[in-house]
Amino acid sequence: MIDLEVDGECWRYAFAQPDGVLSSEDREYLLRETVRLYKKGDEKLRIKGKEFEGRLIRGKFECFGACSGREYNAELETQKGKRYASILVAKTIDSSLN
């Protein structure tokens, strides 16, 4: 999993189905919106980046080996057609606090 800071909090994420179509800017936007959806507790969120639009849908709690967290599924319309991604997110605690 990879760390991402959102609104002063540290989050970890992993793409279960990386696609490679999104720019790094749109990819980060997608991850930040996923964290915001997680924090709000809603089921769905319409999203629109520079090169895509679509929706995020909350999934179930998942594990990838030693990594676990809430899964979110993205259905995206891009210039290259419809794309899908699964994103696993989990809030982390700053290790310096231990």
C-alpha positions as CSV (number, residue, x, y, z in Angstrom):
1,M,0.0,0.0,0.0
2,I,1.1,3.6,-0.6
3,D,0.7,6.6,1.8
4,L,-1.4,9.6,0.9
5,E,-2.1,12.6,3.1
6,V,-5.6,14.0,2.9
7,D,-6.8,16.9,5.0
8,G,-3.9,16.4,7.5
9,E,-4.6,12.7,7.9
10,C,-2.4,9.8,6.7
11,W,-4.2,7.2,4.5
12,R,-2.9,4.1,2.7
13,Y,-4.3,3.0,-0.6
14,A,-3.8,0.3,-3.2
15,F,-5.3,-0.1,-6.6
16,A,-6.6,-3.6,-7.0
17,Q,-7.1,-3.2,-10.7
18,P,-4.7,-0.5,-12.0
19,D,-5.6,0.8,-15.4
20,G,-2.9,3.2,-16.5
21,V,-5.3,5.5,-18.4
22,L,-5.5,8.3,-15.8
23,S,-2.9,11.1,-15.5
24,S,-1.1,11.3,-12.1
25,E,-3.2,14.4,-11.3
26,D,-6.5,12.6,-12.0
27,R,-5.3,9.5,-10.2
28,E,-4.6,11.6,-7.1
29,Y,-7.9,13.3,-7.4
30,L,-9.6,9.9,-7.6
31,L,-7.8,8.7,-4.4
32,R,-8.6,11.9,-2.5
33,E,-12.3,11.6,-3.4
34,T,-12.3,8.0,-2.4
35,V,-11.0,9.0,1.1
36,R,-13.6,11.7,1.3
37,L,-16.4,9.2,0.5
38,Y,-15.0,6.9,3.1
39,K,-15.1,9.6,5.7
40,K,-18.6,10.7,4.8
41,G,-19.9,7.2,5.0
42,D,-22.0,7.5,1.8
43,E,-22.6,4.7,-0.6
44,K,-21.9,6.5,-3.9
45,L,-20.3,9.7,-5.2
46,R,-20.3,11.2,-8.7
47,I,-16.8,12.4,-9.6
48,K,-15.3,14.4,-12.5
49,G,-11.6,14.8,-13.1
50,K,-9.8,16.5,-16.0
51,E,-9.9,13.4,-18.3
52,F,-12.7,11.3,-16.8
53,E,-16.1,11.4,-15.2
54,G,-18.0,8.6,-13.4
55,R,-18.8,7.4,-9.9
56,L,-17.3,5.7,-6.9
57,I,-19.3,3.0,-5.1
58,R,-18.5,1.7,-1.6
59,G,-17.7,-2.0,-1.4
60,K,-17.0,-4.3,1.4
61,F,-14.1,-4.7,3.7
62,E,-11.3,-6.6,1.9
63,C,-7.8,-8.0,2.5
64,F,-4.9,-8.2,0.1
65,G,-2.3,-10.3,2.0
66,A,-1.2,-8.2,5.0
67,C,-3.2,-5.1,3.7
68,S,-6.8,-4.6,4.6
69,G,-9.4,-1.8,4.3
70,R,-12.6,-0.6,2.7
71,E,-12.8,-1.3,-1.0
72,Y,-14.3,1.2,-3.4
73,N,-15.1,0.6,-7.1
74,A,-14.7,3.3,-9.7
75,E,-16.7,3.3,-13.0
76,L,-15.1,5.9,-15.2
77,E,-15.8,7.2,-18.7
78,T,-12.6,8.3,-20.3
79,Q,-11.5,9.4,-23.8
80,K,-10.4,5.7,-24.3
81,G,-13.8,4.4,-23.2
82,K,-15.2,2.9,-20.0
83,R,-12.7,1.9,-17.4
84,Y,-12.9,0.3,-14.0
85,A,-10.8,0.3,-10.9
86,S,-10.9,-1.1,-7.4
87,I,-9.3,1.0,-4.7
88,L,-8.5,-0.2,-1.2
89,V,-8.2,2.5,1.5
90,A,-7.4,2.5,5.2
91,K,-6.6,5.2,7.7
92,T,-3.1,4.9,9.3
93,I,-1.7,6.2,12.5
94,D,1.5,8.2,12.5
95,S,4.2,5.7,13.7
96,S,5.9,8.5,15.6
97,L,3.0,8.6,18.0
98,N,3.7,5.0,19.2
